[in-house]
Amino acid sequence: MHQPKRATESDKAAARSYLIGLVGKDIQRSKSPLMHEREARELGLVLLYQLLDLNVLGRDVDALADLLYSAELMGFAGLNITHPCKQAVIPLLHELSEEARAIGAVNTVQFKAGRRKGFNTDASGFADSFVRGLPGAPLDRVVQVGAGGAGAATAYSMLKLGAANLGITDTIPGRAAALVKNLSQFFDASRLSVVENVAASLKSAQGLVHATPTGMREYPGLPVPESALHGDLWVAEVVYFPLETELLRTARALGCRTLDGGGMAVFQAAAAFEIFTGIEADRKRMLRHFDEIPGD
């Protein structure tokens, strides 16, 4: 596992500079640039964080190879990767971390010595946020909605945290089954299942993990029927634009314990920052910065 060092006075005096980017679609409101740049300033480093928005560039996922090549050529230290590129980027890399290999998705690419290494900091970011925000939450029966790049990371996290039975569903046919099959290589297969009827599964569940874009401004609404929610559930969200989604509002009104996507966004960013710079980030400070940055 990547072990960052603490910033020393000589590190700060050197004011090393870093060029970082984020590749994905619809990322203009991302808080990643300001989070990384503010933390770098606090540590006496110089860091410029660029958004490489496929929508703005008028390109699609098939432009990933060109973007990675161009970023390397321009001296980027690395790139963050988000929807819809977290799985598509893997064939373009030389090496994967243990977590990224198990999850089958990458959200951080490090350029070093002519090689590209993929990491997944979403998993640790979600786990850190979950432990902090929902301490003692029961994990006997958990339902997860979403089996894409973010869902692969949260499912991995839930299993690492001890979920005894994790049922996964996705609107894209076959995707939940593929994720279950992949994770069964690393965890006891009896702990995983594909959910066909979300409403029925939620009746006996203790927790709901939501890992799709539903609830964002561009994708309004609920990811599950409102009638399927009940007060005995805890509900964990990955969306953080807006920080309070319709799912969280509805769940709170029913008396559910809830976790917004802000903590995951901060903790995954802190881990990525450490991969890019080799310097330990101050997570409490980054949480404060996240709260100060304007957003929906």
BELTA-V273380 format. One record per backbone hydrogen bond with DSSP energy under -0.5 kcal/mol. NH is the residue of the N-H (numbers start at 1). CO is the residue of the C=O. If there is no record, write none. Layout:
NH,CO
NH,CO
This chain:
4,2
5,278
12,8
13,9
14,10
15,11
16,11
18,46
20,18
20,48
21,78
22,50
23,80
24,52
25,83
30,27
35,31
36,32
37,33
38,34
39,35
40,36
41,37
42,38
43,39
44,41
45,40
46,16
47,45
48,18
50,20
50,48
52,22
52,50
53,51
54,24
54,52
57,53
58,54
59,54
63,60
64,61
67,63
68,64
69,65
70,66
71,67
72,68
73,69
74,70
75,72
76,71
77,19
78,19
79,109
80,21
81,107
82,23
85,82
89,85
90,87
92,89
93,90
94,116
95,116
97,118
101,97
102,98
103,99
104,100
105,100
106,86
107,119
108,119
109,79
110,117
111,77
112,110
112,115
115,112
117,110
117,115
118,95
119,108
125,121
126,122
127,123
128,124
129,125
130,126
131,127
132,128
133,129
134,130
137,134
142,165
143,207
144,167
145,209
146,144
146,169
152,148
153,149
154,150
155,151
156,152
157,153
158,154
159,155
160,156
161,157
162,158
162,159
163,158
164,139
165,139
166,191
167,142
167,165
168,193
169,144
173,171
175,172
176,172
178,174
179,175
180,176
181,177
182,178
183,179
184,180
185,182
186,183
187,183
191,188
192,189
193,166
195,168
196,194
198,196
201,197
202,198
203,199
204,200
204,201
205,202
206,141
207,141
208,234
209,143
210,208
210,236
211,145
211,209
215,216
215,219
216,213
217,241
219,216
220,217
228,225
229,226
233,230
234,206
235,257
236,208
237,259
238,210
245,243
249,245
250,246
251,247
252,248
253,249
254,250
254,251
255,252
256,251
257,233
259,235
261,239
265,261
266,262
267,263
268,264
269,265
270,266
271,267
272,268
273,269
274,270
275,271
276,272
277,273
278,274
280,5
283,281
286,282
287,283
288,284
289,285
290,286
291,287
292,288
293,289
